[in-house]
């Protein structure tokens, strides 16, 4: 086993990879190989990122879906611009909060009733058509091969399929693929996804038929097959047969949005950083708020993973997530005070509310970002703090990032699990069950409503350093995502770790906020520490009032982070991949 160690004292068990041409890092080694194949064939970061993401939809079969979600952040080197694609669907137009309150007894059950518009397919195809250089057939071919010919199930995926089995064993279409012999498919066994391969072939056929109209138009013809054509009709029929609300009108009116990113700033010993993320329809802006709150602390002098450091980060997350719970929702339908939330003066005010010697016993009250926009809360705003709730949570998501030889960057978090909704027989993927991230309290900013986007956990990130493109990064992990990427970022920005060291360093996460997945479990004061964190540190955190819970040394619950650092002076690309699951990186 190769190890490396710097003055930080953090050991990494994988080598520090580096290249001068391009790099890929993703949550599965086969998907990383797919992206690298596209780069070696001359594709750009968007071609390779889309290919990697679709391959993830095949091989990370338990935690992502081609019919799921896929938020994307892209840096276009030619335009010198960062933008996002809102790869998240909407509740159907005839889905109502009253249905779930009255007909389902205040529950959002698994299955087709929680299905929203599939968004991942549109996100991949829109990114490719608008910013790629290759055809859909070129970038989807590797995923088609994996689906058609099969691939060995990894240990991590096998464990998660086994854990999900009780939830999907009543869905015959899902069982046929993931438990074909009366038991969950196991690590090392070959998983073949014939129906999904055929779906990819149908999209290729649609593109070929429109090839005379040009590359972009041909890709959009494949998209039309999915959203307004036969595939769309098959999706809607399956969802409605299962009791869901999706219609062809919902499919036809849907399109991912191209949006400006939200941005947070941070100055550390390693430089000045700007971190870009998607809008308040996901939890991404809570990362931006958190780094601005932390910007006023001398984190370096505290020492990495000291009691002081962990305490300040945990309390910062509580503040940021209190604002997430109180204000975040679909900006198309909710008045989100995002300018106030990301105002540096607001961050300073929130920073002053941290007690350096005592943990907040619960999630703190939200702040008043309205004041930093020169206004008061809008009429009717009536947020109520959550009550503690002991309940389970759903896991989800994967991640992919690419940097190419031209300096383009791609960052995406595909998601949606096999336990949210059944696979559609004949198509081979599950429609997006992301309705699970809605609330049934009408006062909540992310309360369910027709046409509304749930508040998504997956959030892609992309950072600049000293005004120049630096790193796409992200992770799976539900509510752990912001906390994991925050620690990964600070490990480099403050403690000068290599990207690989930063990915492998011991982690921690607060649970002192309502979980984003239905039914929104909430454990006030709980702080999970990986086993590698010093016992004396854990004891001191307990003294300060944290309810410390020790978890595994390398806990998958803390994510599976990936990133690629670009040195703009030398052109060197340095990817990192976590070893808590299946993430791997490649560079040349």
CORSUL-V832020 format. One record per residue. PHI is phi in whole degrees, -180 to 180 (none if undefined). OMEGA is omega in radians with two decimals (999 if undefined). NEAR is the number of other C-alpha atoms within 12 Angstrom. Layout:
PHI&OMEGA&NEAR, PHI&OMEGA&NEAR
This chain:
none&-3.14&8, -83&3.06&11, -128&3.01&16, -138&-3.08&22, -148&3.07&22, -113&-3.10&18, -64&3.10&13, -65&-3.08&22, 84&3.13&21, -92&3.10&28, -92&3.00&26, -116&-3.04&29, -96&2.99&23, -114&-3.12&28, -70&3.03&28, -80&3.13&32, -71&3.08&32, -156&3.08&29, -148&3.12&25, -123&-3.08&25, -116&-3.11&30, -162&-3.12&44, -155&3.05&53, -134&2.95&62, -141&-3.12&59, -151&-3.09&58, -78&3.07&54, -150&-3.06&49, -63&3.13&35, -68&3.10&39, -68&3.08&46, -61&3.11&43, -62&3.10&35, -63&-3.14&44, -61&3.13&50, -66&3.08&42, -59&3.14&33, -67&3.09&39, -62&-3.14&38, -68&3.09&23, -84&3.08&19, 103&3.13&23, -70&3.09&33, -93&-3.06&40, -63&-3.13&49, -75&3.03&50, -55&-3.08&47, -70&3.12&55, -65&3.10&56, -65&3.11&63, -61&3.11&51, -64&-3.12&52, -63&3.12&58, -68&3.06&57, -63&3.06&50, -59&3.09&51, -60&3.10&51, -89&-2.93&52, -89&3.00&47, -95&-2.92&53, -67&-3.07&54, -85&-2.95&49, -119&3.08&48, -144&3.13&48, -150&3.03&46, -62&3.06&49, -100&-3.06&51, -96&-3.12&49, -122&3.12&54, -163&3.01&55, -63&-3.05&53, -135&2.95&57, -122&-3.08&55, -128&2.91&53, -107&3.10&43, -95&-3.05&28, -67&-3.13&25, -66&3.12&13, -84&-3.06&13, 52&-3.03&17, -145&3.03&23, -105&3.06&35, -146&-3.11&34, -125&2.98&40, -118&-3.04&44, -83&-3.08&50, -75&-3.12&49, -137&-3.13&53, -82&-3.10&49, -121&3.01&46, -61&3.07&42, -56&-3.08&39, -64&-3.14&27, -108&3.02&25, -87&-3.10&31, -130&3.05&29, -62&-3.11&34, -61&3.12&22, -58&-3.08&24, -74&3.08&28, -73&-3.00&20, -93&-3.06&13, -90&-3.12&14, -118&3.02&17, 62&3.13&13, 78&-3.13&19, -126&2.96&26, -113&-3.01&37, -71&3.01&31, -65&-3.14&34, 112&-2.98&37, -71&-3.13&39, -65&-3.12&39, -92&-3.06&48, -74&3.01&52, -111&-3.13&51, -60&3.03&52, -60&-3.06&54, -123&-3.03&47, -59&-3.11&46, -58&3.14&54, -66&3.13&45, -62&3.14&43, -62&-3.04&53, -72&3.09&50, -68&3.10&37, -59&-3.11&49, -66&-3.10&42, -64&-3.01&29, -86&-2.99&26, -137&3.08&36, -90&3.12&35, -127&-3.05&29, -102&3.05&33, -82&3.03&39, -60&-3.13&47, -58&3.14&34, -65&-3.05&34, -83&-3.11&44, -92&-3.09&47, -56&3.14&34, -63&3.10&38, -67&3.08&46, -59&3.13&38, -62&3.13&29, -64&-3.14&36, -69&-3.07&37, -74&-3.04&26, -91&3.14&22, 88&-3.11&27, -156&3.12&32, -71&3.10&26, -70&3.12&32, -75&3.11&28, -62&-3.10&20, -64&3.12&30, -65&3.12&39, -60&3.11&31, -63&-3.09&25, -72&3.06&32, -63&3.12&36, -62&-3.14&27, -67&-3.11&25, -86&-2.96&33, -57&-3.12&31, -60&-3.13&19, -77&-3.09&26, -112&-3.04&31, -66&3.08&27, -88&3.14&20, -110&-3.04&28, -56&-3.09&20, -66&3.10&27, -77&3.13&41, -60&-3.11&30, -58&-3.10&29, -93&-2.97&40, -103&3.05&44, -145&-2.96&30, -69&-3.12&21, -112&3.12&13, 81&3.10&17, -151&3.12&21, -61&3.08&30, -60&-2.98&34, -108&3.10&27, -55&3.13&20, 93&3.11&16, -80&-3.09&20, -84&3.08&23, -104&3.12&34, -111&-3.11&30, -123&-3.01&38, -62&-3.12&27, -64&3.13&28, -66&3.08&40, -60&3.13&32, -66&3.06&28, -61&3.10&38, -62&3.12&42, -63&3.13&29, -66&3.09&29, -66&3.08&39, -63&3.12&31, -60&3.13&22, -65&3.11&30, -66&-3.14&33, -59&-3.10&25, -64&-3.12&21, -108&-3.03&24, -60&-3.12&21, -67&-3.13&14, -90&-3.14&15, 105&-3.04&18, -58&-3.07&27, -64&-3.13&27, -65&3.13&25, -67&3.07&31, -64&3.13&42, -69&3.05&37, -66&3.06&33, -65&3.09&41, -61&3.14&43, -62&3.09&31, -59&-3.11&33, -76&-2.98&40, -101&-3.14&36, -127&-3.08&26, -107&-3.00&23, -63&3.13&23, -62&3.09&37, -58&3.13&36, -63&3.12&25, -70&3.07&30, -62&-3.10&42, -62&-3.14&39, -60&-3.13&25, -68&-3.14&33, -64&-3.13&35, -68&3.09&26, -63&3.11&18, -88&3.09&25, 93&-3.14&22, -84&-2.95&36, -110&-3.02&35, -61&3.10&42, -128&3.07&34, -66&3.05&30, -64&3.09&20, -62&-3.12&31, -66&-3.05&41, -68&-3.09&26, -86&-3.06&22, -86&2.94&36, -158&3.07&31, -63&-3.13&33, -96&2.97&30, -94&-2.97&25, -131&2.98&25, -69&-3.13&21, -78&2.89&36, -93&-2.95&36, -134&2.98&37, -120&-3.12&37, -121&-3.12&34, -154&3.05&39, -113&3.14&30, -129&3.13&29, -56&-3.10&22, -88&3.13&20, 147&3.07&22, -104&-2.99&26, -124&2.93&32, -122&-3.14&35, -116&-3.08&46, -104&3.12&44, -148&-3.13&47, -77&-3.02&47, -77&-3.03&47, -74&2.92&47, -76&3.00&45, -129&-3.10&49, -86&-3.07&46, -52&-3.12&51, -62&3.08&48, -69&3.00&49, -65&-3.13&55, -60&3.11&49, -65&-3.08&49, -63&-3.10&48, -67&3.11&47, -76&3.02&39, -65&-3.11&40, -72&-3.05&42, -60&-3.12&33, -93&3.14&25, -103&3.05&29, -87&-3.04&22, -68&-3.10&31, -61&-3.10&26, -69&3.10&15, -67&-3.09&19, 94&-3.08&22, -64&3.10&36, 56&2.95&38, -74&3.10&27, -63&3.11&35, -61&-3.09&30, -65&-3.13&33, -62&3.14&43, -61&-3.11&45, -65&3.12&41, -65&-3.13&44, -63&3.14&52, -69&3.07&46, -65&3.11&46, -61&3.11&51, -59&3.14&47, -65&-3.12&45, -64&-3.13&47, -76&3.00&44, -63&3.09&37, -71&3.06&43, -58&-3.09&50, -69&-3.05&46, -84&-2.95&42, -126&-3.01&44, -77&3.07&41, -175&-3.14&39, -61&-3.10&38, -62&3.08&25, -70&-3.04&22, -131&-3.09&22, -129&3.07&29, -80&-3.11&27, -97&-3.13&34, -81&-3.00&35, -67&3.11&39, -64&3.09&29, -68&-3.13&30, -61&-3.10&43, -105&3.05&42, -76&3.13&31, -57&3.12&28, -69&3.05&23, -65&3.10&31, -60&3.12&37, -63&3.11&28, -64&3.13&27, -66&3.12&38, -58&-3.10&30, -68&-3.11&20, -89&3.11&25, -84&3.01&30, -89&-3.05&22, -71&-3.10&24, -112&-3.08&21, -142&3.11&24, -77&2.98&38, -64&-3.05&33, -69&3.11&26, -136&2.99&33, -64&-3.10&38, -65&3.02&32, -65&3.06&25, -68&3.09&29, -85&3.13&34, -122&-3.14&31, -69&-3.14&34, -58&-3.10&25, -60&-3.12&20, -85&2.97&23, -111&3.12&20, 72&-3.13&13, -151&3.07&14, -104&3.07&16, -58&-3.12&23, -66&3.11&18, -59&3.12&9, 92&3.11&13, -69&-3.00&19, -147&-3.13&15, -68&3.09&26, -119&-3.13&17, -65&-3.07&25, -77&3.02&28, -100&3.07&18, -55&-3.14&22, -149&3.05&19, -88&-3.11&19, -161&3.10&16, -81&3.11&16, -140&3.09&28, -91&3.03&37, -96&-3.11&38, -171&2.82&49, 88&2.98&47, -144&-3.04&58, -153&3.08&60, -149&3.02&67, -143&-3.09&59, -144&2.91&60, -127&-3.09&55, -106&-3.05&48, -68&3.14&30, -93&3.13&29, 94&3.04&38, -69&-3.14&44, -132&-3.11&52, -135&-3.12&56, -141&-3.06&52, -147&3.11&56, -124&3.08&60, -68&-3.06&58, -160&3.09&55, 105&-2.94&54, -99&3.09&46, -74&3.11&52, -96&-3.11&45, -83&-3.10&44, -156&-3.09&46, -69&2.95&44, -63&3.08&46, -92&-3.13&39, -62&-3.10&28, 96&3.11&26, -107&3.01&37, 84&3.07&37, -136&3.07&49, -92&3.02&52, -72&-3.02&54, -66&3.07&54, -94&-3.00&52, -71&3.01&59, -58&3.09&53, -61&-3.14&44, -102&3.01&51, -111&3.09&46, -115&3.08&41, -105&3.01&30, -88&-3.06&25, -62&3.13&22, -82&-3.07&23, -78&-3.12&31, -65&3.09&38, -109&3.05&43, -65&3.13&38, -59&3.07&43, -157&3.12&36, -57&3.10&28, 77&-3.05&31, -96&3.04&37, -86&3.00&48, -64&3.07&49, -85&-2.95&49, -85&2.99&55, -79&-3.13&52, -55&3.13&55, -149&3.13&55, -89&-3.09&55, -130&3.09&56, -152&-3.01&52, -119&2.94&45, -107&3.06&36, -128&-3.12&30, 52&3.05&23, 81&-3.09&19, -127&-3.13&27, -56&-3.04&36, -127&-2.98&42, -157&2.81&51, -85&3.13&55, -158&-3.13&56, 176&-3.06&57, -162&2.83&54, -78&3.02&48, 130&3.12&41, 59&-3.13&47, -71&3.06&46, -74&-2.98&46, -58&-3.11&46, -63&-3.11&47, -69&3.13&46, -69&3.14&42, -67&3.08&53, -62&3.14&46, -69&3.09&45, -60&3.13&45, -65&-3.10&51, -67&3.09&44, -57&3.12&35, -93&-3.04&39, -70&-3.10&39, -108&-2.97&35, -103&3.00&33, 57&3.05&26, -77&2.93&33, -69&3.10&41, -55&-3.12&46, -68&3.05&42, -60&-3.11&41, -63&3.14&46, -73&-3.03&48, -96&-3.09&44, -59&3.12&44, -57&-3.05&39, -127&3.12&47, -146&3.06&48, -154&3.04&44, -79&3.00&47, -122&-3.01&41, -89&3.13&41, -168&3.11&43, -70&3.11&40, -60&-3.09&41, -75&-3.14&41, -91&3.06&37, -58&0.16&38, -95&3.02&29, 70&3.08&32, -57&-3.09&25, -148&-3.10&30, -119&-3.08&30, -55&3.03&30, 83&-3.03&33, -72&3.11&34, -135&3.14&40, -88&3.10&35, -121&3.01&38, -61&-3.03&32, -63&-3.13&22, -77&3.10&24, -75&-2.98&30, -56&3.12&22, -59&3.12&19, -66&3.07&16, -65&3.11&28, -61&3.14&32, -65&3.13&20, -67&3.09&24, -64&3.07&38, -63&3.12&27, -60&-3.14&18, -80&3.05&27, 108&3.06&26, -73&3.05&38, -89&-2.98&30, -74&3.09&36, -127&-3.13&24, -84&3.12&29, -121&-3.05&22, -57&3.09&19, -60&-3.13&22, -128&-2.96&25, -84&3.08&30, -61&3.11&37, -63&3.11&35, -91&3.05&43, 106&-3.09&44, -151&-2.86&47, -75&3.06&56, -136&3.06&55, -168&3.09&52, -138&3.10&53, -90&3.08&49, -112&2.99&41, -91&-3.03&25, -67&3.12&24, -77&-3.07&14, -100&-3.06&15, 80&-3.14&24, -72&3.05&27, -110&-3.08&41, -127&-3.12&40, -85&3.06&48, -134&3.08&50, -143&-3.13&49, -73&3.06&46, -111&3.10&34, -79&3.07&33, -147&-3.00&35, -111&-3.06&35, -65&3.05&43, -147&-3.13&40, -129&3.05&48, -141&3.12&42, -149&3.01&37, -141&999&23
